[in-house]
Amino acid sequence: MKVRGVLLACSAGALWALSGIMCQILFDEYQVSPEWLASVRLFSAGILLTGVSFFQRKEPRRRFSKKDLFGLLLFSLIGMLGVQYTYFKAIQYSGAAIATILQFTGPIFIFLFLVLNKEKTINIIEVLLLAVTFMGVFLIVAEGNIQTLNISTMGFVMGIASAITLAFYTLQPRNLLVKYGEMRIAGLGMLIGGVAFQPIHPMWRPGFKMDGLSLGLVISIVIFGTALPFLFQLSSLRFIEASLASVLTVVEPILATLLSVLLFHSRFAGIQVLGFAVVIVSVILLTRLSNKETLPEDQLIE
């Protein structure tokens, strides 16, 4: 049974990686706007997940209090919408591989918030892991030389912003997830975020020439890059612990990097590859250490 959980969690990471690659194809080949793609992805996936949660739930559904409704709006607009949009912008400026590895540092910001909020204590090993992680990011973006950045400034800013918003939407709705269920909150969060983004870039105004390939990519991003991996990640928790499921999503940055090299002929210097490895290993170790404490464990939604 544990093998099934591992396969589900790894499949979620792999599908998220493929989603990033498909987004890059749309940006590079069709000049699709990140704003339009975020609008479509959130709205469509929100309908799918909300529908699944509606038919899945047998017991009476709890009504939202005013306080919880406000919390849901914050989660939708700052967390869910924020992480989707900044991630897409990071892909647009720097490619799927670097955008994914920068977003993968999200647990670092979760860790820092928990320490500042006095929800956990910090030890010397965790401090060293934080330092090592940021060193890895430095190797990736500057190739070890502060005078030369290998990615655009906007790409780096958006990548870090996606990590920060990832931390926000992971931590902020913890009580909502317990009271109303992960599927319902995630679905409503995407749906509300998608509706709120329509005035910025309506779904019915794509702004590019849509053909069979681009339409297929958009549908795949919604279904295989959003709804299914979330369902897989949740399903994996029936067979394995939450901390292991989180760590197994390391498949995402690794696969995104490999596919970027194969499909887009992206080239990374040896020191950047070292940076990738440093970030991945240090984040995994920090996540494992943090999960040993008796704190709520929340799953990340890509």
C-alpha positions in Angstrom: 0.0 0.0 0.0 2.9 2.4 0.7 4.2 1.9 -2.8 0.8 3.1 -4.1 1.1 6.3 -2.0 4.7 6.9 -3.2 3.6 6.5 -6.8 0.7 8.9 -6.4 2.9 11.6 -4.8 5.6 11.2 -7.4 2.9 11.3 -10.2 1.6 14.6 -8.7 5.1 16.1 -8.9 5.7 14.8 -12.4 2.4 16.3 -13.7 3.2 19.6 -12.1 6.5 19.6 -13.9 4.8 18.8 -17.2 2.4 21.6 -16.6 5.3 24.1 -16.3 6.8 22.8 -19.6 3.5 23.1 -21.3 3.2 26.7 -20.0 6.6 27.5 -21.4 5.6 26.2 -24.8 2.5 28.4 -24.8 4.6 31.4 -23.8 7.4 30.8 -26.3 5.5 29.5 -29.3 2.1 31.3 -29.0 3.0 34.4 -27.0 0.2 33.5 -24.6 -0.2 36.0 -21.8 0.4 34.7 -18.3 -2.6 36.8 -17.2 -4.9 34.9 -19.5 -3.5 31.5 -18.7 -3.8 32.2 -14.9 -7.4 33.3 -15.5 -8.3 30.2 -17.5 -6.4 27.7 -15.2 -7.9 29.0 -12.0 -11.4 29.3 -13.2 -11.6 26.0 -15.0 -9.7 23.9 -12.4 -11.8 25.6 -9.7 -15.0 24.4 -11.3 -13.6 20.9 -11.6 -12.3 20.6 -8.0 -15.4 22.3 -6.5 -17.6 19.8 -8.5 -15.6 16.8 -7.3 -15.8 18.0 -3.7 -19.6 18.6 -4.0 -20.3 15.0 -5.2 -17.6 13.5 -2.9 -18.9 14.8 0.3 -21.8 12.9 1.9 -22.3 14.6 5.3 -24.0 18.1 5.5 -21.8 20.9 4.3 -20.8 23.5 6.9 -21.6 27.1 6.1 -18.9 29.7 6.2 -18.8 32.2 9.0 -18.0 35.8 8.2 -14.5 35.4 9.6 -13.9 32.2 7.6 -15.3 33.8 4.5 -12.9 36.7 4.8 -10.1 34.1 5.3 -11.2 32.3 2.2 -11.1 35.5 0.2 -7.5 36.2 1.4 -6.5 32.7 0.5 -8.1 33.0 -3.0 -6.8 36.4 -3.9 -3.3 36.6 -2.2 -2.5 32.9 -2.0 -4.0 30.9 -4.8 -4.1 33.7 -7.4 -0.7 35.1 -6.3 1.2 31.8 -6.5 -0.3 30.9 -9.9 0.4 34.3 -11.5 3.9 34.8 -10.2 4.8 31.3 -11.2 3.6 31.8 -14.7 5.5 35.1 -14.9 8.7 33.4 -13.7 8.3 30.8 -16.4 7.8 33.5 -19.0 11.0 35.4 -18.0 13.3 32.5 -17.0 11.9 29.2 -18.2 10.2 26.3 -16.4 13.3 24.8 -14.8 14.5 27.9 -12.9 11.0 29.0 -12.1 10.2 25.6 -10.6 13.4 25.4 -8.5 12.9 29.0 -7.2 9.3 28.1 -6.2 10.6 25.0 -4.6 12.2 27.2 -1.9 8.7 27.9 -0.6 9.2 25.7 2.5 12.1 27.9 3.5 9.7 30.9 3.9 7.2 28.6 5.7 9.9 27.7 8.1 10.9 31.3 8.7 7.3 32.4 9.3 6.8 29.6 11.9 10.0 30.6 13.7 9.0 34.3 13.7 5.5 33.4 14.8 7.0 31.3 17.6 5.3 28.2 16.4 8.6 26.3 16.3 12.1 26.7 17.6 15.2 26.8 15.5 18.5 24.9 15.9 22.0 25.2 14.5 21.4 22.5 11.9 18.4 24.3 10.5 20.3 27.6 10.3 23.0 25.9 8.4 20.5 24.4 6.0 18.9 27.8 5.4 22.3 29.2 4.6 23.1 26.3 2.3 19.8 26.7 0.4 20.4 30.4 -0.3 23.9 29.6 -1.4 22.4 27.1 -3.9 20.0 29.8 -5.2 23.0 32.1 -5.6 24.9 29.5 -7.6 21.8 29.1 -9.9 21.1 32.8 -10.6 24.6 34.2 -10.6 26.8 31.2 -11.3 28.8 32.0 -8.3 29.7 35.6 -9.4 27.6 38.4 -7.9 28.5 40.6 -10.9 26.7 38.4 -13.5 23.1 37.2 -13.2 22.3 34.3 -15.5 18.6 35.0 -15.3 16.5 38.1 -15.7 15.9 40.2 -12.7 12.2 40.0 -13.3 12.4 36.2 -13.5 14.2 36.0 -10.2 11.8 38.4 -8.5 8.8 36.5 -9.7 10.3 33.2 -8.8 10.9 34.2 -5.2 7.5 35.9 -5.1 5.9 32.6 -6.1 7.8 30.9 -3.3 6.6 33.5 -0.8 2.9 33.3 -2.0 3.3 29.5 -1.9 4.2 29.8 1.8 1.2 32.2 2.4 -1.4 30.0 0.9 0.0 26.9 2.6 0.0 28.5 6.1 -2.9 31.0 6.0 -5.8 28.5 5.4 -4.8 25.9 7.9 -7.9 26.3 10.0 -10.1 26.4 6.9 -8.7 23.1 5.7 -9.5 21.4 8.9 -13.1 22.8 9.2 -14.2 22.6 5.6 -11.9 20.1 3.8 -8.9 20.4 1.5 -10.8 19.7 -1.7 -13.6 22.3 -1.0 -11.2 25.0 0.0 -8.8 24.5 -2.9 -11.6 24.3 -5.4 -13.3 27.5 -4.1 -10.0 29.2 -3.8 -9.2 28.6 -7.5 -12.7 29.5 -8.5 -12.8 32.8 -6.6 -9.3 33.7 -7.8 -10.3 32.9 -11.4 -13.5 35.0 -11.2 -11.5 37.9 -9.6 -9.0 37.8 -12.5 -11.6 38.0 -15.3 -11.7 41.9 -15.3 -7.9 41.9 -15.7 -7.8 39.4 -18.6 -11.1 37.7 -19.5 -11.1 34.0 -20.5 -13.0 34.8 -23.7 -10.2 37.1 -25.0 -7.2 34.9 -25.4 -5.2 37.4 -27.4 -3.4 34.7 -29.6 -4.3 32.5 -32.5 -5.7 29.3 -31.0 -5.2 26.1 -32.9 -5.5 22.4 -32.0 -2.1 22.2 -30.2 -2.5 25.3 -28.1 -6.1 24.3 -27.2 -4.8 20.9 -26.2 -2.1 22.4 -24.1 -4.5 24.6 -22.2 -6.9 21.8 -21.5 -4.0 19.6 -20.4 -2.7 22.3 -18.1 -6.2 22.6 -16.4 -6.8 18.8 -16.1 -3.4 17.1 -16.0 -1.4 20.0 -14.6 -3.8 21.2 -11.9 -6.8 19.1 -11.0 -5.3 15.6 -11.3 -2.0 16.2 -9.5 -3.9 17.8 -6.6 -6.2 14.7 -6.4 -3.2 12.4 -6.6 -1.4 14.3 -3.8 -4.5 14.1 -1.6 -5.0 10.4 -2.4 -1.4 9.6 -1.5 -2.1 10.6 2.1 -4.2 7.5 2.5 -1.1 5.4 2.2 1.9 7.5 3.3 2.6 10.3 5.9 2.2 13.9 4.8 5.9 14.7 5.3 6.9 11.9 2.9 4.3 13.0 0.3 5.7 16.6 0.4 9.3 15.4 0.0 8.4 13.2 -3.0 7.3 16.3 -5.0 11.0 16.8 -5.5 10.3 15.0 -8.7 8.9 18.3 -10.0 12.1 20.4 -10.2 14.2 17.5 -11.3 11.9 16.5 -14.2 11.3 20.2 -15.1 15.0 20.7 -15.5 15.5 17.5 -17.5 12.6 18.3 -19.9 13.9 21.9 -20.3 17.2 20.5 -21.5 15.6 18.0 -23.8 12.8 20.1 -25.3 14.1 23.7 -25.2 17.9 22.9 -25.4 18.4 24.9 -22.2 22.0 24.9 -21.1 23.0 25.1 -17.5 26.6 25.6 -16.3 28.0 23.0 -14.1 27.9 25.3 -11.1 24.2 25.9 -11.7 23.5 22.1 -11.7 25.4 22.0 -8.4 23.1 24.8 -7.2 20.0 22.8 -8.2 21.3 19.8 -6.3 22.1 21.9 -3.2 18.7 23.6 -3.1 16.8 20.3 -3.5 18.8 18.4 -0.9 18.8 21.2 1.7 15.0 21.8 1.3 14.3 18.1 1.7 16.4 17.9 4.8 14.9 21.1 6.3 11.3 19.8 5.5 12.0 16.5 7.2 13.5 18.2 10.3 10.5 20.6 10.5 8.0 17.8 10.2 9.4 16.1 13.3 7.8 18.7 15.4 4.1 18.5 16.3 2.8 21.1 14.0 0.0 20.9 11.5 1.2 19.5 8.2 -0.3 21.1 5.1 0.1 19.9 1.6 1.3 22.3 -1.2 -0.8 22.9 -4.3 1.3 23.8 -7.4 
